[in-house]
């Protein structure tokens, strides 16, 4: 992967040139080979995700001009460079994923702050493929605890983890039940973070591993 260093004459570069793509990666301008054979699976889940993205993008374009300007101002405060549309989709896609059918964020949160994260996270197997995820600190009732899981049925997926949404609960509950259909001895990993009503999230906790009973 090649890197680009700006000069007084060039301060931004993006787009495609022949078989190369110029983009920003973690704040660094890079050149990557264009992948003409991108796989687009058409599973029910994938089509549902794409449909949600399309709906959310359409909602952004229907916003009033002043609301779009607020999203642009908010996007400029984020550590990763993005457009107002990207910022709108970033928050609302999270809300749709973890709290489907809820209210959309038509205006951005006042700051790009993060909610309080869970402390001393632990996982206990409850039998029949169910798990109880717990944390020790009291989180405000307006903040949700989000649990993602990654099942490892005899395959090494260290380089390409398959995290998926497991369950959510009010942060003040201090625990969350994750119900699965995994057979006995299936190795499952867990990670937890919090999300507030604005779609702002905390960093993920350290991943924990446990076998189903």
Secondary structure, 3 states (H helix, E strand, C coil): CEECCCCCCCCCCCEEECCEEEEEECCEEEEEECCCCCCCCCCHHHHHHHHHHHHHHHHHHCCCHHHHHHHHHHHCCCCCCCCHHHHHHHHHHHHHHHCCCCCCCCCCCCCCCCCCCCCCCEEEEEECCEEEEECCCCCCCCEEEEEEEEEECCCCCCCCCCCEEEEEEEHHHCEEEEECCCCCCCEEEEEEEEEECCCCECCCCCCEEEECC
